[in-house]
Amino acid sequence: IGMDSSVTPLRHGGLTLVQTTDFFYPLVDDPYMM
């Protein structure tokens, strides 16, 4: 697991929530073209 993720324990029966996010540098200068 990289530095862009989190592990959160939930209240329900020993479950955990694993979240991750990837960030990409925009290759197009105009956001409306993406």
C-alpha positions as CSV (number, residue, x, y, z in Angstrom):
1,I,0.0,0.0,0.0
2,G,1.4,3.4,-1.0
3,M,1.3,6.7,0.7
4,D,-1.9,7.6,-1.1
5,S,-4.1,5.2,0.8
6,S,-5.8,4.8,4.2
7,V,-7.1,1.9,6.3
8,T,-10.0,2.8,8.5
9,P,-11.5,0.3,11.1
10,L,-15.3,0.2,11.0
11,R,-17.7,-0.4,13.9
12,H,-19.3,-3.4,12.3
13,G,-17.8,-6.8,13.2
14,G,-14.1,-6.3,12.6
15,L,-14.4,-4.9,9.1
16,T,-11.9,-2.3,7.7
17,L,-12.3,0.2,4.9
18,V,-9.4,0.4,2.5
19,Q,-9.3,3.6,0.3
20,T,-6.8,4.6,-2.3
21,T,-6.4,7.5,-4.7
22,D,-4.2,7.9,-7.7
23,F,-3.1,11.3,-8.9
24,F,-2.2,11.9,-12.5
25,Y,-0.5,15.0,-14.0
26,P,-2.8,16.5,-16.6
27,L,-1.4,16.0,-20.1
28,V,-3.7,18.6,-21.7
29,D,-3.5,22.3,-20.8
30,D,-7.3,22.9,-21.4
31,P,-9.4,20.9,-18.8
32,Y,-12.4,21.0,-21.2
33,M,-10.5,18.9,-23.7
34,M,-9.9,16.1,-21.2
